[in-house]
Amino acid sequence: MYAPERQQEILRLARGGGRVDVVSLAEAFQVTAETIRRDLKALDRAGLVRRVHGGAIPAGRLDFEPDLAERETTAADEKDRIARAALAEVPADGTMIVDAGSTAARLADILTPDVSLTVVTHSLPIAARLADHPGIQLHLVGGRVRHRTRAAVDAWALRAYAEIRADVLFLAANGFSAEYGLTTPDLAEAAVKRAALAAARRVVLLADSSKHGQEHFARFGGLDDVDLLVTDTGLTPQDAAAIEAGGTEVVRA
């Protein structure tokens, strides 16, 4: 296959799936990762895709947002490791906010029966996971529910977070980097995340390494708002060091 043919197929895959990654493309086309990077660079120069960490997304798709079912199955092993590592940050007999996100949901799944916590969340799936937990006093934040994320947004949610102060927030993001900060595709969801950030004394970002370098439409904070990033070993030691240089501790699970 000639390079223009391969690049056309890469563009088709990117537009169909919303994202392509270098490793998968190299395997699919049986070429080196460096060849794929050159293809993506050529497509980027042509304005057809935009390079992100580890791959590319179609140009003009800063608002791309996978649905809940797709996020649950993406990077599943990495998210499980992140959730287990994040257990160390759960406060004893304290109060925590759990943001809407597939990795945060995994943390909710593995909270042990002996914990004694007050938990606040605007995520319907996370609330459902915790509703029968014997040691948790659950507060469900209300508002308009976004179908794509099953998360409450808008004025009710913002007002609720303005009225509380929690020990720790377990935060989710669609993209993070030292340059772009914390981003997500939807403005209403970004506003709730920003309110949750303001409501917590400590912020722990749960994000797998595929989200590093990604940039989405709505920015809701910077990495300097995050005390601890819990991610996976796909984030290189060099990238971790750069993030820690900005004041955010990094755990690579």
Secondary structure by P-SEA (a helix, b strand, c coil): ccaaaaaaaaaaaaaacccccaaaaaaaacccaaaaaaaaaaaaaacccccccccccccccccccccaaaaaacaaaaaaaaaaaacccccccbbbbbcccaaaaaaaaccccccbbbbbbccaaaaaacccccccbbbbbbccccccccccccaaaaaaaaacccccccccccccccccccccccaaaaaaaaaaaaaccbbbbbbccccccccccccccccccccbbbbcccccaaaaaaaaaacbbbbcc
